[in-house]
Amino acid sequence: MREIILKAVANPPKVLWGPFLPTLLNMGLQFPIMFMFMGTFDINPLIFMVTLVLGHIICIIAGVKEPHISTMIQAYGQANKVSHNLYRVKGNKFAP
């Protein structure tokens, strides 16, 4: 096997020591909320920086427990599709 593939599997991508996808989701949710609250209620953004850091620490802890959590989230999104059964039965039947 090629070394690049082994390195990608052994070391999943990280952003500031946290898994890639949960860290980006954390920042992608907290920054718009921060800007909305700053514009609407004139709140100090340092409060949101504290919650951003706490969310990132939680992402780091989740990444230490399961380093491939980003891949698991992506796989769940692709595999969580509802099948349409041809016959009226309970549950998902994948056979035609």
C-alpha positions in Angstrom: 0.0 0.0 0.0 1.0 3.6 -0.5 2.2 5.5 2.5 -0.2 8.4 1.8 -3.2 6.2 2.3 -1.9 4.6 5.5 -1.1 8.1 6.9 -4.6 9.4 6.1 -6.2 6.4 7.7 -4.0 6.4 10.8 -4.0 10.2 11.3 -7.4 11.7 10.4 -7.5 15.4 9.8 -7.6 17.7 12.8 -8.1 21.4 13.4 -6.3 22.7 16.5 -6.2 19.2 18.0 -9.9 18.5 17.4 -11.5 16.3 14.8 -12.2 18.2 11.5 -15.9 18.0 11.0 -17.2 18.5 14.6 -14.7 21.5 15.1 -16.0 23.1 11.9 -19.6 22.5 12.9 -18.9 24.1 16.3 -17.3 27.2 14.7 -19.9 27.3 11.9 -22.8 27.4 14.4 -21.3 29.6 17.0 -19.9 32.4 14.8 -23.3 33.3 13.1 -25.1 33.1 16.5 -22.4 35.4 17.9 -22.8 38.0 15.1 -26.6 37.9 15.4 -26.5 38.5 19.1 -23.9 41.2 18.7 -26.0 43.0 16.2 -29.4 42.5 17.9 -28.7 42.8 21.6 -25.2 44.5 21.6 -23.6 41.8 23.6 -19.9 41.5 24.3 -18.4 38.9 21.9 -16.0 37.6 24.6 -18.9 35.7 26.1 -19.2 33.7 22.9 -15.5 33.2 22.7 -15.8 31.3 26.1 -18.5 29.1 24.7 -16.5 28.6 21.5 -13.5 27.4 23.5 -15.7 25.1 25.7 -17.3 23.6 22.6 -13.8 23.1 21.1 -12.6 21.4 24.3 -15.6 19.0 24.1 -14.7 18.3 20.4 -11.1 17.5 21.5 -12.4 15.1 24.1 -14.7 13.4 21.6 -11.8 13.2 19.2 -9.5 11.6 21.8 -12.1 8.9 22.5 -12.9 8.3 18.8 -10.3 9.7 16.4 -12.4 8.8 13.3 -15.6 10.6 14.4 -15.5 12.9 11.3 -15.6 9.8 9.0 -18.3 8.2 11.1 -20.5 11.3 10.8 -20.0 11.4 7.0 -20.7 7.7 6.7 -23.9 8.0 8.8 -25.1 10.9 6.5 -24.6 8.8 3.4 -26.0 5.5 4.8 -29.0 6.9 6.7 -31.4 6.8 3.7 -34.9 5.4 4.0 -35.6 2.7 1.5 -39.0 2.4 -0.3 -40.3 -1.1 0.1 -42.1 -2.8 -2.9 -44.3 -4.8 -0.6 -46.2 -3.6 2.4 -44.2 -5.0 5.4 -42.7 -3.6 8.6 -39.1 -2.4 8.5 -36.7 -1.8 5.7 -36.5 -4.7 3.2 -33.7 -4.2 0.7 -34.6 -7.2 -1.5 -36.9 -6.4 -4.5 
